[in-house]
Amino acid sequence: MRNCYKAADWIYVGQTKGRGKHKVHRTFSLPVKDIWLYPLEHSFKQALCNT
C-alpha cells in the first residue's frame, strides 16, 4: 500500500509509537502505523512557515 500513497504524491512523515491513548505504562500493545499527509496547497511549506 505504501507505493499507492507515494504514487499519489502523499508525503510520508513517520510512524506511530504503538501506544494507546489510555496506556500509562510503556507496553506497546497496538500496532505501529505509518503516517502519510497530503498537502491541499502547492505552497504548503511557505504557508506553514509564515505563521
N, C-alpha and C positions, 0 to 999 in steps of 0.2 A: 504494500500500500504506500510505502514511502515514496516510491517512484511516481505515483499518481500526483501526490502533492507537489513534488519537485517540478514535474512537467507543467503543472497548472500555476507556476510562479508563487507558490506558498513559501514562506520563509521559516526554516527550522530554527527554533530559539532555545531548545534544551529538552530536559526530561523532568518529570515529577520525581519526588523522593520516595514515593510508595507508602507514605504515612497517611493515615486517615485524619479527618478533621478532629475527631474526639479522642485520638490516641495521645496520651501524655507521655507514655514510655517510648523508647526508641525502637520498638519492634516494628518491622516493616511487613505489614500483613496485606497491603494492597499492591496490585501490580504496578510496575513503573511504566509510565506512558510518555510518548513523545508529544511535544507541544509545537504546533505549527500556527503561524499567523498569516493572514492575507491582508495586504495594505489596500485600503479603499481609495487612497490618493496616490498619484505618481510621485509627488514630492513629500512623502510621509516623513522622511528623515528631517527635512527642513522644518516641517510643521511641528514635529516633536521637540526639536532643539530651540525653537523660537518662543517657547512659552515662558 
